[in-house]
Amino acid sequence: MEKRILGRTGLSVTVIGFGGIPIIDKPNEEAIAVVQRALDVGINFIDTARAYERKNGPFLSSEEKIGEIMRQRRGEVVLATKTHTRSREGAAADIEKSLANLKTGYVDLLQLHAVDSLEALNQVLSPEGALAAVQAAQKAGQVRFIGITGHRPDVLLEALKTGLFDTVMVPVNIVDRFIYNPEASLLPYAQEHNIGVIVMKPLAGGALKENVPEALRYSMAQKVTTVIPGMGSLREVEEDVAIGESFQPLTQEEENLLAKQARALGSDFCRQCGYCKPCSVGIDIPFVFRLEGYFTRYGQKEWAKAQYAEVDIKASECIECGNCEPRCPYSLPIINKLKTAHARLMGLAV
């Protein structure tokens, strides 16, 4: 499989990497076998996060499952994880926990996770923000390179302009081209400044599951380094790697067809742009819909419900003020969708 250089890190990574979300809810031995197989067939980039875990239950977290492999195969892997914490103290604790989970003394890439607003960016960049902890860990040899992830190309572009990040992770897919359009500004900037680009959600949060080969080929053909579809089974590993090994850009006819299918999905699912925020009562609307996506598209029902249980302001607290709906580029009926999402994530009848 083709390898590309991850920007100024100089790391050589396979064009198809391993996304660590789907193994959250898999039995431990099954999940470990999936990771093993990914390495056996040539994948050398693995991405996970501290948040990829179930609060309760018998299964190890995504990091812990990957850590079982790292005991013997650490040298084969470019290993990336993330912290969602915004504070210096919280990120420092996350890094120590991640290293323990992954059974390694260092990670190749530590990413600030889901920085989707300028407010969040300012938080992580502040003197007591998460970036300070990651930089300290880098000086201590626990982190080699620093990245940032998010869904908003405009916010990520501001982050990259600071010169503080070696990599950026962003959704790049045919659906998000019509709303995020990172192809227009973020990707060219990253290429010009030698910043590695990691593609999350190449299947648009599962919306393109019926078009996996075309969707992955579209993402790989952009100005990106590696594409990380979530892999939860041996079959998915084999299929995704085969697509990477035989990669050819889409023909114009294929791209037109894929774009037509993307448009046909309509506007009834959240693309995580965050334009609906802020909520007048503090509901994190995109996060609620993101969890619902994991519930309905990724099949991570128990994990999504467990994550939602930890949310301080539930969707049921919506006062139906209606401020969010005019802001949504896709005119989503957010108020009704919040009711549905809450019912699903609380295990109630929909």
Secondary structure, DSSP 8 states (H G I E B T S, - for coil): --EEE-GGG--EEESB-EE-SGGGGS-HHHHHHHHHHHHHTT--EEE--TT-S-SSSS---HHHHHHHHHHHHGGG-EEEEEE---BHHHHHHHHHHHHHHHTSS-EEEEEE----SHHHHHHHHSTTBHHHHHHHHHHTTSEEEEEEE-S-HHHHHHHHTTT--SEEEEE-STTGGGTT-TTTTHHHHHHHTT-EEEEE-TTTTTTTGGGHHHHHHHHHTSS-SEE--B--SHHHHHHHHHHHHT-----HHHHHHHHHHHHHTTT-S-----TT---TT---HHHHHHHHHHHHTS--HHHHHHHHHT-SS-GGG-----SSGGG-TT---HHHHHHHHHHHHTT---
